[in-house]
Amino acid sequence: MATTTSITTTYAGEFAGKYISAALLAGNTIANGGLTIRPNVKFKEVVKRLELDGIVKDGSCDFADTSTLTLTERILQPKELQVNLELCKKDFRSDWDAIQMGYSAFDNLPSSFQEYLIGYVAGKVAQKNEQNIWAGAVAEGSFDGFSTLLAADAGKIAVVGTAVDASNVVVELGKVIDAIPAALYGRDDLHVYVPQNVFKAYKRHLATVGGSVQGNNQDINIESFDGVKIFMANGLPSDKMIATTKDNLHFGTGLLSDSQEVRVLDMADLDGSQNVRVIMRFTAGVQYGVAADIVTYGIA
């Protein structure tokens, strides 16, 4: 059965060739290098954790093997996902782009709409992927994101959260910074991942104090707080924060190009129908390495 289409339009001459849609929530975590990407994961991949204790000992004449090496692992298993749409070409005959379909009864999907559809579907997938990375839970079209995985892990460093706005954002960010282990603080790839509402609140705070008071950040265009980089993760739920290093967060997939490929198939030559299918297949999943190196805010 074809995907239901609803077209609201008016014909006012030849269409100029530009479609306008609502802005998509960009998949900025991957696009901006917010985590470690592990491509070519066919089924599962092991994220290993290596620990040594008592590595330095007092000197002696003998070899004394007294250190303990602990090797643990977490499993990254991307989930197979897909997009399947089916559109009937006759639904577009009375639309703005009807002239682009040709005059034959064996018509084509309007080329400008086809281009728009490809970009729109790819953007929607990027949006869904971004949401899944941070807040996903196993369900239709979703996989467990970092918030879901960390909520069930007692090994994380948990900070109690509250509603964040410009009046308390400095205090709440400070709680996260204070909880970061000393071994992590100062690392170049250490980030505090924040949702849009926290990022906006911090920017508003900087705009308020920047002219008269030296706040935690002297330049509103430098996204950092107390020496730690701030990363706005669009998929992170409001009033939640995660602090860790980039190399502790992993996104796994098969071929990276799979998530950027949308196929449009005209079914006329295959089954004689007037349908056009839009197909996308890819795999995706996330996993973290060391829970003890992660500070969560508002994630119970």
Backbone as a ProteinNet text record, in pm:
[ID]
protein_1_A
[PRIMARY]
MATTTSITTTYAGEFAGKYISAALLAGNTIANGGLTIRPNVKFKEVVKRLELDGIVKDGSCDFADTSTLTLTERILQPKELQVNLELCKKDFRSDWDAIQMGYSAFDNLPSSFQEYLIGYVAGKVAQKNEQNIWAGAVAEGSFDGFSTLLAADAGKIAVVGTAVDASNVVVELGKVIDAIPAALYGRDDLHVYVPQNVFKAYKRHLATVGGSVQGNNQDINIESFDGVKIFMANGLPSDKMIATTKDNLHFGTGLLSDSQEVRVLDMADLDGSQNVRVIMRFTAGVQYGVAADIVTYGIA
[TERTIARY]
84.8	0	88.3	56.3	140.4	134.5	248.4	252.4	152.3	71.6	-30.3	35.5	-10.9	42.1	-68.8	-35.9	-131.6	-68.2	-123.1	-65	-158	-108.5	-183	-107.7	-166.2	-92.3	-187.6	-134.4	-209.9	-124.4	-188.2	-112.9	-108.4	11.9	27.4	136.3	127.8	227.8	340	438.4	548.5	625.4	649.9	715.2	861.5	907.7	1043.3	1152.1	1113.5	1212.5	1275.1	1209	1266.4	1160.5	1191.5	1101.8	1151.1	1056.1	1089.9	1027.3	1102.6	1050.2	1099.6	1040.7	1085.2	1229.6	1304.9	1445	1456.6	1552.3	1573.7	1670.7	1649.3	1744.2	1866.1	1976.6	2094.1	2154.9	2209.9	2280.6	2420.8	2430.6	2557.1	2662.1	2623	2722.6	2823.5	2774.4	2863.6	2929.4	2850.8	2903.3	3015.5	3007.3	3105.8	3210	3215.9	3320.8	3309	3187	3166.4	3195	3218.8	3249.7	3339.5	3375.8	3462	3376	3400	3323.7	3399.1	3327.8	3386.5	3312.1	3364	3297.3	3330.7	3265.4	3292.3	3264.6	3163.5	3121	3010.6	3041.9	2945.1	2838.6	2878.9	2783.5	2807.5	2920.6	2955.9	3101.9	3133.3	3272.2	3293.4	3408.9	3440	3513.3	3461.1	3528.6	3598.7	3731.5	3807.4	3851	3860.4	3908.4	4021.9	4137.6	4256	4290.5	4310.3	4344.8	4464.1	4551.6	4665.6	4665	4693	4708	4846.7	4896.5	5026.5	5138.8	5137.7	5234.9	5375.5	5386.6	5517.2	5543.5	5659.1	5695.3	5833.8	5868	6002.2	6104.1	6221.7	6325.3	6383.4	6422.4	6485.5	6573.3	6648.5	6734.7	6657.9	6539.5	6463.8	6348.2	6303.4	6182.6	6062.1	5978.4	5862.4	5736.2	5667.7	5545.1	5428.1	5408.3	5306.7	5187.8	5195.1	5083.5	4971.5	4851	4734.8	4679.5	4667	4610.4	4468.1	4374.5	4233.6	4186.3	4136.6	4086.8	3937.6	3858.1	3713.6	3670.7	3547.5	3502.1	3353.1	3316.7	3177	3151.7	3031.4	2998.5	2921.9	2973.3	2906.4	2841.3	2708.7	2634.8	2536.5	2575.2	2484.2	2356.9	2248.2	2118.6	2090.3	2031.7	1995.5	1865.6	1868	1753.2	1726.1	1606.9	1572.7	1465.3	1457.4	1350.3	1287.4	1157.2	1084	961.6	960.1	844.7	799.2	670.8	618.4	519.5	548.4	466.6	406.5	283.1	216.7	230.4	281.4	308.6	183.1	68.3	-53	-92.4	-42.7	-72.2	-10.4	86.1	157.2	118.5	22.3	-15.1	-78.9	-150.3	-216	-133.4	-11.9	72.7	147.7	219	291.7	383.2	443.8	548	495.3	366.3	309.4	377.9	417.7	480	611.1	677.6	805.1	786.7	665.3	641.1	627.7	617.1	602.6	456.6	428.9	291.9	245.4	337.2	302.6	228.6	146.6	81.9	185.5	301.5	411.2	499.9	449.7	519.6	620.7	694.9	801.2	770.7	833.2	823.2	890.5	830.3	892.9	1037.1	1129.4	1271.5	1305.7	1247.5	1279.1	1226.1	1108.4	1055.2	1139.5	1189.5	1273.8	1400.9	1462.9	1583.8	1553.8	1444.4	1403.8	1377.9	1308.1	1271.6	1394.9	1494.7	1618.3	1684.7	1697.8	1758.7	1677.4	1545.4	1457.6	1464.8	1461	1468.6	1603	1711.8	1844	1853.4	1794.6	1795.7	1714.9	1599.2	1516.4	1587.9	1661.4	1738.6	1848.9	1916	2019.8	1961.5	1842.1	1775.1	1742.7	1685.8	1650.6	1774.7	1880.2	2004.9	2062.9	2059	2108.3	2029.7	1899.8	1817.2	1845.6	1864.9	1894.8	2029.1	2128.6	2261.9	2257	2178.7	2179.6	2061.9	1947	1827.8	1748	1801.8	1727.7	1705.5	1600	1571.1	1519.9	1558.4	1524	1374.2	1338.8	1199.8	1206.6	1091.6	1088.7	1166.7	1269.4	1347.7	1445.2	1470.3	1558.3	1656.7	1762.1	1856.5	1888.1	1941.9	1974.4	2081.7	2049.2	2144	2221	2309.9	2396.1	2317.2	2211.7	2133.2	2072.2	2019.1	1957.9	2061.5	2174.9	2280.2	2337.2	2361.3	2423.4	2327.6	2198.2	2100.8	2103.9	2141	2142	2278.3	2377.5	2514.1	2548.1	2566.4	2597.7	2741.7	2822.5	2962.6	2989.3	2890.3	2908.2	2913.1	2956	2953.2	2828.2	2732.1	2601.1	2586.1	2543.5	2511.7	2361.8	2297.4	2152.7	2124	2025.2	1994.3	1871.6	1851.9	1734.6	1706.9	1600.8	1571.9	1677.6	1737.1	1848.2	1801.8	1838.4	1814.1	1931.4	1921.7	2033.7	2070.4	1974.8	2001	2081.6	2078.7	2150	2247.1	2263.7	2343.9	2489.5	2543.4	2682.9	2699.2	2606.3	2612.3	2600.4	2507.7	2483.8	2598.9	2651.9	2769.5	2887.2	2897.3	3004.7	2998.3	2878.5	2863.5	2920.4	2896.8	2948.3	3101	3154.9	3300.5	3365.6	3307.2	3364.7	3367.2	3276.1	3267.5	3360.7	3422.2	3511.1	3635.5	3671.3	3791.6	3916.5	4009.4	4131.9	4212	4203.6	4279.4	4229	4105.5	4047.3	4058.4	4050.5	4048.4	4178.3	4163.7	4279	4307.6	4242	4261.9	4198	4264.1	4219	4086.2	4057.3	3932.5	3820.4	3838.4	3732.7	3625.2	3498.6	3386.3	3274.9	3200.4	3071.3	2967.1	2894.7	2790.4	2660.1	2604.6	2486.7	2376.7	2249.7	2138.8	2124	2034.7	2017.4	1975.4	1887.8	1839	1951.4	2044	2156.7	2253.6	2278.3	2367.9	2314	2185.2	2123.7	2131.4	2106.1	2110.5	2250.4	2351.7	2489.7	2525.5	2484.3	2510.3	2440.9	2319.4	2246.8	2315.2	2363	2436.6	2561.3	2635	2756	2724.4	2614.4	2575.5	2542.1	2490.7	2451.4	2571.9	2668.7	2781.5	2903.8	2905.5	3026.9	3072.5	2978	3016.7	3074.7	3048.5	3091.2	3164.6	3145.2	3202.7	3278.3	3393.1	3465.4	3404.8	3329.2	3265.6	3357.4	3298.6	3376.9	3435.8	3384.3	3433.5	3435.6	3550.8	3561.1	3504.8	3491.9	3448.1	3325.4	3215.8	3091	3102.4	3199.2	3213.9	3301.6	3364.7	3444.5	3358.9	3329.6	3235.8	3309.4	3336.8	3404.3	3357.2	3384.2	3344.5	3450.4	3511.1	3616.5	3723	3757.3	3863.2	3820.2	3691.9	3641.5	3551.8	3571.5	3494.3	3347.8	3260.6	3116.7	3077.4	3007.9	2961.8	2809.7	2744.1	2598.5	2556.3	2494.2	2444.9	2294.9	2252.7	2112.5	2018.3	2066.8	1980.3	1970.9	2049.2	2046.2	1921.3	1844.9	1722.7	1752.3	1655.9	1670.8	1709.3	1796.6	1838.4	1918.9	1977.4	2067.7	2206.2	2310.7	2447	2532.3	2633.8	2729.3	2868.4	2960	3098.3	3189.8	3267.7	3365.3	3454.1	3545.9	3633.7	3572.6	3608.8	3556.1	3587.5	3706.3	3745	3675.3	3590.4	3514.4	3372.9	3335.4	3203	3219.4	3148.1	3167.5	3035.4	3042	2930.9	2973.6	2897.8	2932.6	2834.6	2886.1	2803.1	2874.9	2805.7	2868.2	2950.8	2897.4	2962.9	2907.6	2996.3	2950.7	2864.5	2893.5	2818	2673.9	2646.2	2509.4	2411.9	2452.5	2362.1	2350	2422.2	2416.1	2360.5	2308.2	2259.5	2108.9	2036.8	1893.3	1867.4	1800.8	1772.3	1626.6	1605.6	1471.6	1450.3	1352.6	1328.1	1191.8	1190.9	1066.4	1023.5	906.4	862.1	792.4	780.1	705.2	762.8	895.8	957.6	962.9	934.8	945.1	810.8	707.2	576.4	462.7	495.8	393.6	311.2	347.9	271.6	317.8	247.9	285.8	356.1	408.1	469.1	618.7	664.7	806.9	844.9	949.9	992.2	1118.9	1119.6	1235.8	1291.4	1417.7	1475.7	1606.7	1623.3	1746.8	1771.8	1893.4	1929.3	2064.6	2073.3	2198.7	2196.7	2311.1	2319.7	2376.9	2336.1	2383.3	2368.3	2458.5	2453	2562.1	2548.2	2648.9	2688.2	2803.4	2851.1	2959.8	2973.8	3081.8	3183.2	3302	3407.2	3409.2	3440.8	3461.2	3357.4	3267.8	3163.1	3221.5	3329.4	3390	3450.4	3467.7	3521.3	3410.6	3287.6	3174.1	3097.6	3074.6	2989.9	2857	2749.4	2616.7	2544.1	2461.8	2381.9	2236.9	2154.3	2011	1977	2072.1	2047.4	2055.1	1941.2	1937	1987.7
-118.8	0	123.8	218.8	337.6	423.8	491.4	587.3	698.5	734	837.4	970.5	1035.2	1166.3	1269.1	1384.3	1492.6	1617.1	1667.8	1781.3	1901.6	2007.7	2133.1	2234.3	2278.1	2363.2	2450.2	2552.7	2634.1	2649.6	2648.6	2663.7	2811.2	2863.4	3005.2	3021.8	2944.1	2952.6	2852.1	2858.2	2762.6	2777.8	2665.3	2667	2707.6	2788.2	2842.5	2740	2625.6	2520.7	2519	2576.6	2578.6	2536.9	2436.9	2393.1	2446.7	2484.6	2536.8	2445.8	2404.4	2319.6	2371.6	2318.4	2356.9	2312.6	2392	2360	2228.1	2146.8	2018.2	2034.2	1952.2	1945.5	1870.5	1940.1	1881	1772.4	1670	1565.9	1613.2	1708.9	1780.4	1702.4	1602.7	1530.4	1461.3	1393.5	1326.4	1428.3	1522.2	1620.3	1704.1	1733.9	1820	1742.5	1610.9	1531.6	1523.1	1506.2	1504.5	1371.8	1267.3	1137.1	1058.8	938.5	853.8	767.1	775.5	696.9	568.1	457.3	326.2	265.6	285.8	232.4	85.1	27.1	-110.1	-213.2	-186	-283.9	-367.8	-490.5	-574.1	-626.9	-671.2	-725.5	-666.9	-702	-649.9	-608.7	-515.6	-477.8	-460.4	-503.3	-496.2	-366.2	-291	-171.9	-213.6	-222.9	-276.2	-166.4	-204.2	-114.3	-183.4	-116.9	-171.7	-89.8	-155.4	-87.1	-154.7	-74.2	-123.2	-54.6	-129.1	-66	-97.4	-11.8	-33.3	-51.4	27.3	5.9	49.9	147.5	194.9	141.2	74.6	14	62.7	35.5	66.3	-20.7	35.4	-37.5	-151.5	-260.2	-374.9	-445.6	-545	-621.7	-725.8	-760.3	-866.8	-812.2	-897.2	-865.9	-903.5	-806	-831.8	-794.2	-893.2	-871.8	-854.6	-730.3	-706.6	-625.6	-575.2	-498	-591.5	-537.3	-613.2	-547.9	-625.9	-577.3	-630.1	-538.5	-576.4	-534.5	-630.4	-602.9	-633.6	-530.4	-548.5	-498.3	-526.9	-487.7	-456.1	-372.8	-342.7	-371.3	-411	-453.1	-343.7	-306.6	-211.7	-291.4	-288.6	-365.9	-275.7	-224.7	-138.3	-212.5	-137.3	-193.4	-162.7	-260	-238.5	-158.8	-51.7	38.3	62.5	108.9	133.8	241.1	297.5	389.4	333	311.9	264	351.7	425.3	507.3	465.9	476.3	450.3	560.8	630.1	742.3	709.3	749.4	729	856.8	841.7	958.2	1037.7	972.1	1044.8	1147.7	1130.7	1228.8	1364.1	1367.3	1491.3	1553.1	1493.2	1544	1681.6	1709.9	1839.8	1936.6	1893	1977.5	2080.7	2167.6	2274.8	2222.1	2103.3	2052.5	1955.9	1958.8	1862.8	1870	1989.5	2004.7	1928.4	1911.1	1840.1	1689.6	1640.8	1497.4	1453	1546.2	1513	1495.9	1483.7	1477.4	1334.5	1239.6	1099.9	1043.5	939.5	870.2	796.9	766.1	703.8	816	885.4	1004.3	971.5	1073.9	1060.2	1147	1112.1	1196.6	1329.7	1442.4	1572.3	1575.9	1618	1612.2	1699.4	1819.2	1907	1849.3	1785.6	1722.2	1602	1527.8	1413.2	1456.6	1562.8	1613.8	1661.7	1731.8	1779.8	1662.2	1559.9	1444.8	1372.3	1356.2	1289.9	1365.5	1496.7	1577.2	1577	1579.6	1584	1453.7	1339.9	1210.1	1194.8	1231.3	1220.9	1309.1	1428	1517.2	1462.9	1403.2	1344.1	1228.3	1149.7	1039.3	1093.5	1200.3	1262.5	1312.2	1369.6	1419.1	1304.2	1197.5	1082.3	1016.6	1009.6	950.6	1031.3	1163.2	1251	1228.2	1216.9	1192.5	1055.2	955.3	820.4	814.1	884.2	880.8	919.5	1019.7	1071	1024.3	1001.4	972.9	854.2	778.4	666.5	554	478.6	357.1	255	128.9	26	24.9	53.8	56.1	57.9	67.6	72.4	193.8	170.3	279	344.1	283.3	343.6	241.9	293.5	210.6	280.4	207.5	265.1	372.3	494.2	604	614	711.8	725.7	748.6	828.9	854.6	726	642.9	516.5	420.4	408.3	317.8	360.5	489.1	538.8	537	552.9	550.7	417.5	310.8	177.4	137.9	227.9	195	268	191.6	250.5	300.5	269.6	309.1	452.1	519.4	658.2	750.1	874.5	978.1	1060.6	1049.9	1112.2	1240.1	1344.5	1472.7	1495	1529.7	1554.1	1679.9	1672.2	1783.7	1861.7	1973.1	2057.5	2131.4	2208.6	2289.6	2399.5	2412.9	2505.5	2626	2744.6	2867.3	2960.9	3083.4	3176.7	3215.1	3201.6	3242.8	3140.8	3014.5	2912.1	2829.5	2861.8	2778	2769.8	2877.4	2875.4	2781.2	2787.5	2699.3	2553.6	2523.7	2385.2	2330.6	2412.3	2369.8	2347.4	2432.1	2417.9	2284.7	2236.8	2106.7	1994.3	2004.7	1903.4	1909.2	2029.7	2045.8	1994.6	2026.5	1983.3	1831.5	1764	1618.3	1544.3	1615.8	1550.6	1499	1372.7	1317.6	1396.1	1405.7	1482.2	1429.2	1298.6	1238.3	1283.2	1331.5	1374.6	1525.3	1600.3	1745.3	1794.9	1876.3	1928.9	1856.7	1743.4	1673.2	1751.8	1751.2	1833.4	1786.1	1655.6	1604.3	1591.3	1653.4	1654.3	1754.8	1712	1798.5	1784.1	1891.3	1882.9	1891.1	1781.6	1776.2	1827.5	1930.4	1995.1	2001.7	2004.5	2021.1	2167	2193.2	2330	2426.3	2382.6	2478.7	2522.8	2433	2469.9	2559.4	2526.7	2607.2	2749.4	2760.2	2892.7	2970.1	2901.3	2967.6	3020.7	2943.1	2987	3106.3	3102.7	3215.1	3342.2	3325.2	3441.4	3497	3406.8	3451.1	3529.1	3478.4	3546.6	3684.3	3693	3822.5	3921.9	3869.8	3956.8	4008.5	3921.3	3959.6	4003.9	3975.4	3998.6	4143.1	4238.5	4377.9	4435.5	4373.3	4436.1	4343.1	4212.9	4118.3	4010.1	3971.4	3860.7	3731.4	3666.2	3541.6	3422.8	3304.6	3183.4	3178	3260	3265	3411.6	3460.2	3601.2	3632.8	3533.8	3556.1	3471.1	3535.3	3462.1	3366.7	3391.1	3305.1	3183.1	3177	3060.4	2972.4	2852.6	2766.4	2679.1	2737.7	2665.3	2717.7	2641.1	2678.8	2626.5	2715.4	2676.5	2589.5	2622.3	2550.3	2421.9	2388.5	2266.4	2306	2239.8	2271.6	2233.3	2320	2293.8	2246.9	2134.2	2080.9	2074	2148.4	2143.6	2020	1926.1	1803	1817.2	1837.2	1866.1	1755.6	1631.7	1520.8	1496	1564.9	1545.9	1611.7	1541.7	1600.5	1724	1810.9	1932.7	1900.1	1984.7	1976.2	1850.7	1788.8	1675.4	1715.4	1667.4	1693.9	1569.3	1556.4	1447.1	1504.9	1473.5	1518.7	1398	1392.4	1286.2	1323.7	1234.9	1258.4	1200.3	1259.2	1215.1	1068.8	1023.7	885.4	783.9	831.8	741.3	717.8	790.8	777.3	724.9	617.9	551.3	538.5	571.4	550.1	446.1	337.8	231.2	222.5	189.8	172.6	80.2	39.9	-41.1	48.2	80.7	176.2	314.6	413.1	548.6	601.3	557.9	607.6	557.9	447	394.9	498.6	572.3	668.7	796.7	803.5	921.5	888.4	766.9	723.4	698.9	770.2	751.9	707.3	594.5	542.8	570.1	620.2	645.4	551.4	460.2	359.7	382	402.6	411.2	268.7	228.5	89.1	58.3	159.2	140.1	27.3	21.2	-81	-217.7	-221.1	-346.8	-415.3	-340.1	-402.7	-330.4	-231.3	-161	-62.9	-40.6	50.7	193.6	286.6	427.5	469.6	372.6	400.3	429.6	512.3	541.3	508.6	429.8	390.7	465.2	506.1	571.7	476.4	436.7	332.6	379.9	348.9	380.8	270.6	217.4	113.3	148.4	131.1	160.8	95.1	93.6	43.2	152.5	152.4	255.1	206.2	250.1	217.3	291.6	304.8	373.6	288.4	320.2	256.7	346.1	340.7	414	314	363.3	275.4	258.5	366.2	360.3	447.6	385.7	461.2	552.4	508.7	587.6	717.7	729.3	851.2	937.8	913.5	990.1	1053.4	1182.5	1255.3	1281.4	1242.4	1269.4	1371.2	1451.1	1550.6	1527.7	1498.8	1479.6	1346.3	1253.1	1118.5	1021.1	979.7	898.1	757.8
0	0	0	-86.1	-99.6	24.9	52.2	161.5	132.9	232.1	213.3	182.1	75.8	41	50.1	101.4	112.7	54	-53.8	-124.1	-114	-55.7	-49.3	-133.9	-241.6	-333.6	-414.1	-475.3	-569.9	-694.1	-812.8	-935.3	-972.1	-982.2	-1014.8	-1119	-1224.4	-1329.2	-1309.4	-1396.3	-1390.9	-1261.8	-1196.8	-1066.1	-1080.4	-986.2	-995	-964.8	-910.6	-889.7	-753	-653.3	-519.5	-419.6	-339.9	-234.4	-101.3	-17.4	114.6	218.3	315.8	423.3	555.8	661.6	794.7	815.2	891.1	917	991.8	948.8	1014.2	1130.9	1233.2	1342.7	1291.6	1273.8	1211.3	1298.4	1231.6	1304.9	1337	1428.8	1446.1	1523.8	1602.3	1681.6	1590.7	1488	1394	1302.3	1251.1	1155.9	1215.4	1345.7	1410	1489.6	1469.5	1533.4	1683.2	1734.4	1878	1945.6	1866.6	1924.3	1829.3	1871.6	1790	1698.9	1568.7	1472.2	1442.3	1454.7	1426.6	1308.1	1186.8	1067.8	1045.8	947.2	904.3	1013.2	1095.7	1195.4	1131.9	1096.2	1026.1	1120.9	1241.3	1337.5	1476.9	1537.5	1669.1	1670.8	1759.3	1781.7	1930.7	1977.9	2120.6	2151.2	2247.9	2298.5	2426.6	2422.2	2535.6	2631.4	2758.5	2863.2	2936.5	2944.8	3009.9	3132.2	3247.1	3371.2	3436.6	3493.7	3571.4	3706.2	3812.8	3943.8	3998	4083.6	4145.4	4045.5	3938.4	3831.8	3872.5	3962	4008.1	4147.7	4166.5	4294.9	4337.7	4463.5	4511.9	4439.1	4414.5	4344	4425.7	4357.5	4422.7	4321.1	4366.2	4275.7	4196.3	4242.3	4180.3	4096.7	4004.1	3927.5	4011.7	4043.1	4128.3	4052.6	4000.6	3923.6	4019	4063.6	4165.7	4115.2	3992.1	3938.2	3893.9	3889.5	3843.2	3717.6	3612	3486.5	3474.1	3452.1	3436.7	3298.3	3223.8	3090.1	3085.9	3062.6	3050.2	2912.8	2876.2	2744.2	2743.2	2647.4	2620.5	2473.6	2441.3	2306	2232.4	2117	2027.5	1916.3	1911.4	1811.8	1739.4	1623.1	1547.3	1508	1504.1	1467.1	1321.7	1251.9	1112.2	1103.9	1026.4	1013	864.6	834.7	695.5	683.4	563.4	524	397.8	398.8	281.6	258.7	148.6	110.9	-28.3	-54	-187.2	-224.2	-333.5	-378	-513.7	-535.2	-664.1	-747.2	-868.7	-952.3	-986.9	-993.4	-1031.6	-926.1	-801.1	-696.5	-726.7	-819.6	-847.7	-982.1	-1051.6	-1183.9	-1176.1	-1069.5	-1056.8	-973.5	-938.2	-853.1	-937.9	-872.8	-939.7	-1049.4	-1023.4	-1112.1	-1216.9	-1244.6	-1339.4	-1474.3	-1515	-1647.4	-1655.4	-1540.5	-1538.6	-1556	-1537.3	-1547.4	-1693.1	-1784.4	-1925.5	-1962.1	-2089.8	-2137.9	-2163.9	-2157	-2178.8	-2058.6	-2083.8	-1972.6	-1887.8	-1950	-1875.6	-1822.1	-1720.3	-1673.3	-1563.7	-1526.1	-1425.9	-1305.5	-1194.9	-1076.5	-1107.2	-1071.8	-1101	-1051.9	-1139.1	-1105.3	-984.9	-977.1	-864.4	-734.3	-741.9	-621.3	-582.6	-680.1	-651.7	-580.2	-627	-562.8	-421.2	-407.9	-275.8	-182.6	-233.4	-151.3	-100.8	-188.4	-148.2	-33	-48.4	57.4	185	169.2	286.1	364.7	294	360.7	431.5	363.7	424.2	549.1	542	657.5	773.7	742.9	847.4	916	837.4	895.5	985.7	942.2	1023.8	1155.7	1150.3	1270.8	1365.4	1312.1	1394	1453.2	1374	1420.7	1536	1524.4	1631	1759.7	1749.2	1867	1926.9	1840.6	1889.1	1961.5	1909.9	1970.6	2117.3	2150	2287.1	2371.1	2312.4	2393.3	2344.5	2249.2	2194.2	2293.6	2272.8	2349.3	2249.2	2268.6	2170.8	2144.1	2022.8	1976.4	1824.4	1759.9	1614.3	1564.3	1484.9	1427.8	1523	1638.2	1737.8	1792.6	1855.2	1929.7	2061.3	2156.4	2287	2271.5	2316.8	2313.2	2443.6	2451.2	2569	2697.1	2691.7	2813	2866.3	2776.4	2816.4	2871.8	2804.5	2849.3	2984.5	3000.4	3123.2	3241.7	3214.6	3323.8	3398	3327.3	3387.6	3442.1	3435.7	3477	3607.1	3714.2	3844.6	3852.1	3750.3	3753.9	3713.4	3661.7	3619.3	3740.8	3717.6	3820.6	3796	3883.7	3860.6	3941.9	3874.7	3939.1	3924.6	4033.4	4031	3950	3862.4	3775	3817.6	3750.2	3771.7	3641.3	3638	3519.7	3508.5	3391.2	3371.5	3290.2	3337	3262	3284.3	3232	3238.7	3381.5	3474.1	3611.9	3691.2	3649.6	3726.5	3643.7	3515.3	3428.2	3473	3525.5	3571.2	3689.8	3783.4	3900.4	3857.7	3768.5	3728.7	3643.8	3552.5	3477.8	3571.5	3673.4	3771.2	3844.6	3872.8	3938.9	3853.5	3722.3	3630.4	3625.2	3613.2	3607.7	3735	3849.5	3977.9	3992.1	3924.6	3937.8	3841.7	3748.7	3651.6	3722.9	3702.7	3767.5	3730	3824.8	3802.3	3684.5	3659.8	3550.7	3414	3408.4	3280.7	3259.8	3368.1	3356	3292	3191.9	3120.3	2990	2966.2	2839.9	2725	2612.6	2501	2444	2453.3	2395.8	2498.7	2614.9	2717.1	2678.5	2683.6	2650.1	2753.1	2768.9	2835.6	2725.4	2704.6	2602.3	2663.1	2601.1	2656.8	2550.7	2593	2497.6	2458.3	2366.9	2317.9	2428.1	2520.1	2620.2	2713.6	2747.6	2833.7	2757.2	2630.7	2549.3	2533.7	2506.2	2492.7	2623.7	2734.9	2865.7	2894.8	2858.3	2882.7	2794.9	2667.5	2578.8	2627.8	2678.7	2729.4	2853.5	2937.7	3056.6	3016.9	2915.9	2871.8	2815.3	2743.3	2686.7	2796.4	2906.2	3018	3094.1	3122.4	3206.8	3128.4	2998.1	2920.8	2918.1	2924.1	2913.5	3039.7	3154.9	3279.2	3373.6	3357.7	3451.4	3375.3	3425.8	3365.1	3415.9	3329.1	3369	3346.8	3342.2	3321.6	3181	3093.2	2956	2914.6	2868.5	2834.3	2696.7	2612.4	2475.1	2447	2412.3	2390.1	2271.5	2183.2	2066.6	2092.5	2208.5	2246.1	2335.3	2287.5	2357.4	2457.9	2574.1	2680.4	2814.7	2918.4	3053.5	3150	3225.7	3320.3	3255.4	3132.5	3063.5	2995.9	2999.5	2936.1	2818.9	2705.9	2586.1	2603.1	2553.2	2552.9	2413.1	2406.3	2278.6	2282	2193.6	2187.3	2109.4	2179	2116.7	2096.5	1972.4	1944.1	1989.9	1996.4	2033.8	2182.9	2261.2	2406.4	2464.3	2549	2604.8	2690.5	2700.8	2780.2	2924.1	2980.8	3120.8	3152.3	3049.7	3069.5	3019.9	3085.7	3041.5	3061.7	2977.7	2987.8	2966.9	3058.2	3046.1	3035.7	2930.9	2913	2795.1	2761.4	2647.6	2520.7	2410	2280.9	2254	2296.5	2267.6	2357.5	2448.7	2535.6	2483.1	2379.1	2319.1	2176.9	2143.5	2015.7	1939.5	1810.8	1719.8	1618.5	1608.5	1516.5	1401.9	1284	1165.9	1068.8	964.2	861.1	771.6	654.9	567	594.5	615	641.2	526.9	404.8	289.8	290	362	364	417.5	521.5	583.3	501.5	389.5	303.9	166.2	148.6	18.4	23.2	-59.2	-73.3	-216.4	-234.1	-367.3	-403.9	-523.5	-575.1	-692.7	-680.3	-783.7	-848	-979.1	-1054.2	-1086.3	-1038.2	-1050.4	-1183.3	-1269.2	-1394.4	-1478.9	-1491.2	-1574.6	-1506.9	-1377.2	-1303.1	-1286.1	-1253.1	-1230.5	-1301.8	-1383.5	-1459.5	-1379.5	-1254.3	-1169.6	-1190.1	-1126.3	-1130.7	-1001.3	-930.7	-801.1	-812.7	-719.6	-704.6	-560.3	-543.2	-408.9	-367.4	-242.3	-182.5	-78.2	-94.3	-11.2	50.9	177.8	249.1	350.7	355.5	452.1	514.2	645	714.1	851.3	917.6	1054.3	1142.8	1269.6	1362.1	1505.4	1590.3	1732.8	1806.1	1937.1	2017.8	2137.7	2192.5	2314.3	2373.7	2505.4	2571.5	2624.2	2657.4	2704.4	2854.9	2926.9	3071.8	3141.4	3215.9	3285.2	3391.7	3456.6	3563.6	3512.8	3380.1	3319.9	3261.3	3304.2	3253.7	3369.1	3357.2	3451.3	3382.7	3447.1	3391.9	3480.7	3418.1	3491.7	3454.6	3555.8	3532.1	3472.1	3467.6	3412.9	3529.8	3580.6	3701.4	3671.3
[MASK]
++++++++++++++++++++++++++++++++++++++++++++++++++++++++++++++++++++++++++++++++++++++++++++++++++++++++++++++++++++++++++++++++++++++++++++++++++++++++++++++++++++++++++++++++++++++++++++++++++++++++++++++++++++++++++++++++++++++++++++++++++++++++++++++++++++++++++++++++++++++++++++++++++++++++++++

